[in-house]
Amino acid sequence: MEEMRDCKVALDIFEGPLDLLLYLIRREEVDVRDIPILKITDQYLRYLELMRMLDLDIASEFLVMAATLLHIKSRMLLPPEERPAEEDIGEGEDPRAALVKQLLEYKRFKEAAGFLSRKEQEQQSVFARYVDRTFLPEPSDSPLAEVSIFDLISAFSDVLKRVTGDPREIAEDIYTVTDKIASISALLGERPVVKFSELFKDALIRAEVIATFLALLELIRLKKIQAHQPEPFAEIEICAA
């Protein structure tokens, strides 16, 4: 596996643990004020396990949030009368309350930042009255939303389920990230858009899937390619940047 991962991918596109929680809540289509803490905690831990498998740098904040979720989960499983007396919590207060408040505040900041970003992009599309628009690109009828790292990891998880083999075993064929970067670049040289699943259609073992995914992340980090979705949670599409 060391040879397969001939370069360590250090991403600057990573979002934080609150982003991951909001992503999971959106995917489950549940109210942030009524988080199904048991299901969300299990899914959060699975994402961390996938990050470890990929040898990605996991910020300490992700581990702190994992501990927080496990603590809330344990409190939710206990009847109110059996909860430790030393916990600083009001009578009848929901153990999720502090986390929900933090998520709502963070969600408001994210939405405000997104609004300002959209306004900035709109402003860049405004030109002086007499500018020759002959060579300006036509606006897209269906603008694509750029995906998050968590969308990519979710798609990677789906691909991983269909292949065989222990990720720790050494495969007879060695798959390197460098080779997979060349393969993805060559494929995008032939076609303008490639679906995420197509990158893995010939992969039969986990070693090859992992090498391909790490190559994809490295190309995104280097701003060589972009990943988009036609709509939330649709199949990811890859194109040259």
Helices and strands as residue ranges (DSSP letters): H 17-28, G 32-34, H 37-53, H 60-77, G 80-82, H 97-124, E 145-146, H 149-160, H 177-190, E 193-195, G 196-200, H 206-221, E 225-229, E 237-240
